[in-house]
Amino acid sequence: MKNTIKILPTQDSNKISAGYVIKRPASVVKELLENSIDAHSKNIKLILLNGGKDLINVIDDGDGMNHLEAKNSIRRFYTSKLYSLKDIQSLNTKGFRGEALYYISLVSHVEIYTKTTNSEFGVFLTLENQKLKYPPVLLNNLLNGTSIYVKNLFYNFPNRKNFLKSAHIELRYIISEFNKIVLSHPDINFVMMHNNKIITTFKNSDLKYRIMQIFGEYYKNVLIQVFKKDKLFLIKGYITSTSFFNTQFKNYYLFVNNRYVVNKRIHKSIIKAYNGLINKTNKPNYFLFLTIPTKQIEINICQSKNKILIKSESEICQNLNIIIKEYLGLQNIFKFYSKEEKNRNLNNNCQEFLNKIFLNKIDLDFKQFPYKIYKKYILCLLDFGVLIIHKDRVYKIILEDNFKKEIKKHKIYKLYPPINIKLNKCFTKTTKTKIIEILINFGFKIKCFENSISITYSPKFLKKIYVYRLLYDIYIYQNDQIIEKLIYKNIYNFYKLETKKKIASLTIRKLIKKILKLDNLLKFQPKILFLLDINNIDKYF
């Protein structure tokens, strides 16, 4: 027997459609947050229970709805954003399809409290199965804005409810959607609560700080700001530098006209710009906002608001790839060189480049740069070239620098018993006075007698055994012409014996930190640093 084709009852077809829009608690959160933003809210609070399965409450201070608007808001395709299909082309809002509350009310219990700025009374509605459970109630004690409670999600869809994950996993989906909204609107204050605990709070800020708020302070030193106006689009936002090391988190955020979208071709063009600059296992992140004329965009309203069609997409991708490469450093990343500077001698360029880095004109996070030790050299791969450090010379200079600082500190300890020594009779009176003066300058405390001295305090960095050895060398030395050099040399050698191992055991990161703290870093001769600038590398081929 042939089966006849029948039209499903409206109630059943609507519930099937609801399954495409409301897939899980995160879908509800996304729709409600977008509506709050479209209502020009400046403060939005999200309250959840049991991963959103029991309760989703969104509170905002937006425009609110009057009695009639609130009543019509549960009707399908009821929207204030467009009047015909053509209006979609010039649309810059988020929740334009007029389906959110309609579908949410089909699969949950909904309560709405709303009040407009100019209205004396607010409105309270209770919805169940897409119908008003009770007549609307007017209230006079409501704050401006809207508060929507979505309870018992999928209470009338037992199978769908069984397919929901644990509260922890559903919360992760919600946070993912929440982050997209929060990133695209750093000017709005957001609060999220789960099971009566505050999960996160975001105060209005700029985009960079909002990224750090969400993903951590680590991003502070690895973000490169992008801002470029092209004939086809305007791009702004942040990409991670080549020093950013990440093999796990795929934080790819692309917003077109401030709406989060997924576009594989654009994504590939961005990631492709990193080819050859980072390891294949390393995953760069980006947080980019494209502004494209609305005539160039078509939103796929039948599937998802995240899916868009873009005219001249291939050209946009090509230009975008070039721009990202430029900001990664292949084409004058920091614009250190003007046209005249490019013609200068390579060594002068490198010297100037190093000056700008090490005189704190640019903040570099050397913690993240990959390095390799090759014999007596350390090779650091930076965003803009290879920094080569002469390891042995650096150790020597750091040691000498630390020695000078140690002397200036004048930290001493008491010798008990004091060390007494007779001065060599070969020394003249002037030499004896000079010896005592030098020792005092190093931090020794000395009591002088006619033919001897008593040392009561010694520099803290000298062990007692070294003090004995120093005084013994002074006593047996016959040439009073260079006795001053002998004292300096011996004290430095004793200091070196104690601290050389400590410096040699420093990690590369700590070593570079110490290098940056050195005074007159670039004036040392022989040189300890050399920068192979990526902009001039062609000169070697």
Buried (B, 14 or more C-beta within 10 A) or exposed (E): EEEEEEEEEEEEEBBEBBBEBBBBBBBBBBBBBBBBBBBEBEBBBBBBBBBBBBBBBBBBBBBBBBBEBBBBBBEBEBBBBBEEEEEBBEBEBBBBBBBBBBBBBBBBBBBBBBBBEEBEBBBBBBBBBBEEEEEBEEEEEBEBBBBBBBBBBBBBBEEBBEEBBEBEEBBEBBBEBBBBBBBBBBEBBBBBBBBEEEBBEBEBBEBBBBBBBBBEEBBEBBBBEBEBEBEBBEBBBBBBBBBBBBEEEEBBBBBBBBBBBEBEEBBEBBBEBBEEBBEEEBBBBBBBBBBBEBEBBBBEEEEEBBBBEBEBBEBBBEBBBBBBBBBBBBEBBBEBBEEEEEEEEEEEBBBBBBEEBBEEEEEBEBBBBBBEEEEEEBBBBBBBBBBBBBBEBBBBBBBBBBBEEBBEEEEBEEBEEBBEBEBBEEBEEEBBEBBBEBBEEBBBBBEEEEEEBBBBBBBEBBEEEBBEBBBEBBEEBEEBEEBBEBBEEBBBEBBBEEBEEEBEEBEBEEBBEBBEEBEEBBEBEEEBBBBBBBBBEEEEE
